[in-house]
């Protein structure tokens, strides 16, 4: 008498109480200390910008700061170009540099402005 050979998938279509893996099957539970259900994303709607014309934005939520100032204008110019153009990336780099320069200008402005005013007044007093 030969042993009964069963295929690898044997037992898959049995009723659930007779399946070989039933004790291991459980409903998925959330992780401990997890917030369930997840909180809805909040925030203001912004103008989506990307270099993919005629394609929808992916469903991703970010915490990026909206575009502002001169660096925002430069970046808006960059977003008008497709991603595969080198000028797109060069304008993005220029926008980062302009943002850095504006930060440093704002940082030193309280010292530089009175100093410049004092120098102008001294020059006028000398003339």
C-alpha distance (Angstrom), angle and dihedral (degrees) to the residues before:
residue distance angle dihedral
X1 . . .
X2 3.81 . .
X3 3.82 123.7 .
X4 3.77 115.9 -105.1
X5 3.79 109.5 -99.7
X6 3.75 112.7 -146.5
X7 3.80 125.1 -169.3
X8 3.82 120.2 -112.4
X9 3.77 91.7 -106.6
X10 3.81 94.1 55.3
X11 3.78 113.5 136.3
X12 3.78 96.9 25.5
X13 3.77 94.9 110.1
X14 3.81 97.9 40.0
X15 3.76 119.7 115.3
X16 3.83 110.6 -82.6
X17 3.81 96.0 -106.4
X18 3.83 91.5 56.3
X19 3.81 98.8 43.9
X20 3.80 115.6 116.7
X21 3.82 94.2 -130.5
X22 3.81 99.1 44.5
X23 3.82 97.6 110.2
X24 3.81 88.5 55.5
X25 3.81 94.5 49.4
X26 3.80 114.0 94.3
X27 3.76 135.7 158.2
X28 3.80 111.4 -96.1
X29 3.80 113.3 -98.2
X30 3.80 127.2 -161.4
X31 3.79 118.4 -104.4
X32 3.80 116.1 -93.6
X33 3.82 113.6 -88.0
X34 3.81 90.3 15.2
X35 3.78 120.3 137.8
X36 3.75 106.3 -118.7
X37 2.98 124.4 -142.1
X38 3.81 95.5 27.6
X39 3.80 117.8 -112.0
X40 3.79 115.7 -102.3
X41 3.78 114.6 -107.9
X42 3.77 112.7 -105.6
X43 3.73 130.2 -162.8
X44 3.74 144.8 99.6
X45 3.74 121.6 -65.9
X46 3.78 111.4 -111.6
X47 3.76 133.8 -169.9
X48 3.80 105.2 -86.9
X49 3.77 112.4 -133.1
X50 3.76 125.4 -169.9
X51 3.75 138.1 137.0
X52 3.80 95.8 -116.4
X53 3.81 107.5 100.9
X54 3.81 116.8 -158.3
X55 3.81 91.9 12.0
X56 3.76 126.3 106.9
X57 3.76 123.3 -119.8
X58 3.80 115.5 -101.1
X59 3.82 114.8 -108.4
X60 3.81 95.7 -102.4
X61 3.78 125.7 138.8
X62 3.77 116.3 -148.4
X63 3.76 137.9 -179.1
X64 3.79 96.6 -143.0
X65 3.78 119.7 144.6
X66 3.82 113.8 -110.5
X67 3.78 118.7 -108.8
X68 3.81 114.3 -86.7
X69 3.77 140.4 166.5
X70 3.77 127.9 1.0
X71 3.81 92.1 -36.0
X72 3.82 88.5 56.1
X73 3.80 90.5 54.1
X74 3.81 90.8 50.7
X75 3.80 91.4 48.5
X76 3.82 91.7 48.7
X77 3.80 87.3 55.1
X78 3.80 89.0 50.9
X79 3.81 92.3 49.7
X80 3.80 90.1 57.5
X81 3.80 89.4 65.7
X82 3.81 124.3 72.9
X83 3.79 117.3 -100.7
X84 3.80 94.0 -114.5
X85 3.83 94.0 61.9
X86 3.81 113.8 96.9
X87 3.81 89.2 -142.4
X88 3.83 88.5 63.5
X89 3.79 91.4 59.6
X90 3.81 93.9 39.9
X91 3.80 90.0 54.2
X92 3.81 89.8 47.9
X93 3.81 89.5 53.0
X94 3.80 90.2 47.1
X95 3.81 89.3 51.3
X96 3.81 89.7 53.6
X97 3.81 91.1 49.6
X98 3.82 92.0 48.2
X99 3.81 89.3 49.8
X100 3.80 89.9 51.5
X101 3.82 92.2 47.7
X102 3.79 91.9 49.4
X103 3.81 90.3 50.7
X104 3.80 91.4 52.3
X105 3.81 91.6 44.4
X106 3.82 90.4 53.0
X107 3.79 89.9 47.2
X108 3.81 95.3 53.1
X109 3.81 97.4 34.0
X110 3.85 95.4 92.6
X111 3.82 88.9 57.6
X112 3.80 100.8 34.9
X113 3.81 98.4 47.8
X114 3.84 97.2 57.4
X115 3.80 90.0 41.6
X116 3.82 91.5 52.8
X117 3.82 90.8 46.7
X118 3.82 90.6 50.5
X119 3.80 91.7 49.7
X120 3.81 91.8 49.8
X121 3.81 91.5 49.0
X122 3.81 91.5 48.3
X123 3.81 91.1 50.2
X124 3.82 92.0 49.8
X125 3.79 91.2 46.9
X126 3.81 90.3 52.7
X127 3.83 93.3 51.1
